[in-house]
Amino acid sequence: MTTSSGDPRSLLAQLIDPAHRADPYPVYRKIRELGPVSMPENNLTLFSSFVHCEEVLRHPSASSDRIKSTVGQRMIFGPPSFLFLDPPDHTRLRRLVNKAFVPKVVKALEPDIAALVDGLLRDAESTSEPFEAISGLAYPLPVAVICRLLGVPLADEPEFSAASALLAQSLDPFISATGISVAGAADGGFEKRQQAGLWLRDYLRELIARRRRDPGDDLMSGLIHVEESGDHLTEEEIVATCNLLLIAGHETTVGLISNAILALLRDPEQWAKLAADPARASAVIEETLRYDPPVQLLRRIAGADMAIESLTIPKGDNMLLLLAAAHRDPDAFDNPDRFDPDRATTRHLAFGKGPHFCVGAPLARLEATVALTALTARFPHAALADIPTYKENVTLRGMSSLPIALSGPRS
Ligand code: HEM
């Protein structure tokens, strides 16, 4: 393999490099232009076109179970959640959780979500500008909602959010585990992530014990008492499921809300249009999910030898699906680098596809709808106050700060 700038290894290194976090899309384009890339020395294949990413996600031999990977995995945080399981365990556990997130049940949360957003925006009005949209809205909203749903005390947020942030990073070192790493990128800190994983499981185990004694109307109590087809969840399955929901529920929706705010602020006409017409929220949200997806890539393992186009992926090899590259694929979208909520095609893979399609999609869409319509309506002249900054995460890429001038640009 060559080491030119078109070399997949050097392009992956660029993707991991924090210097490219604010705008990784030129790197994604270069990778996509290579077509599917086989890296046998790393037991890895990269897919970056829309059609290939979708085909792998739907492929019956594409596994989410990391134990099936030939590249060693240190299983450090206890038994995996159903995100990392294949049928039949995946099907059984997912079915139990899915009921709590179907659109009808989620819709009933709207008044609570609206009240939370209203409170946050009232605080925004009363504090001095600029308004920090991550810590002031995009982050506290999904955290409060998932805590309420699961029955996790919001007062414990400072502790579990630190653990959750560290665990979100553990989706990244896989890239460096393939031998591709960059100085300065978050590929160290294994011990810290292990500690965080163990701490969070112990914390949840304690909460579960409390709920066993004193059940509430929350999802955690529901999982404890669930009985479907005569099937009980084991203690460790409940812990792993709550762990997944707590992390997935608050490390992703913050990205959707903040990426949408940023895209709208960079196109003031779009901000004004949404402020005037809340019915545009759905188009804005779907376009944000395409244009700047909170989950930038997914991993799959070949559960059997697989053929995708002309490539054979040997059993046990890893596949990286670069969703963020697929979403800018000119074969799938006209003018893909343009943020355009009015485009005719709104399909995307931001919530995945196939058996692992995001359980929380209806909730994430509702939270984003309420937050964006309220923010634009209340502050129709808002403007970007400063350049946003980004966290180091590659997979769950997102901003760490997004300062807004609520009353509009300073003249
Ligand atoms: C904008 C916000 C969100 C995005 C972009 C997102 C994205 C995703 C993606 C891409 C997957 C598929 C992973 C894979 O195929 O390997 C997924 C799965 C999942 N998501 Fe989300 N998610 C979001 C919000 C949420 C929320 C709010 C919750 C829960 C409260 C949630 C819970 C889950 C769960 C439990 C799974 C595992 C599904 C399975 O393995 O069957 N997500 N999500």
Boltz pocket constraint, residues with backbone or C-beta under 6 A from the ligand:
constraints:
  - pocket:
      binder: B
      contacts: [[A, 64], [A, 82], [A, 83], [A, 84], [A, 90], [A, 94], [A, 146], [A, 244], [A, 245], [A, 248], [A, 249], [A, 250], [A, 252], [A, 253], [A, 256], [A, 293], [A, 294], [A, 295], [A, 298], [A, 299], [A, 349], [A, 350], [A, 351], [A, 352], [A, 353], [A, 355], [A, 356], [A, 357], [A, 358], [A, 359], [A, 360], [A, 361], [A, 363], [A, 364]]
      max_distance: 6.0
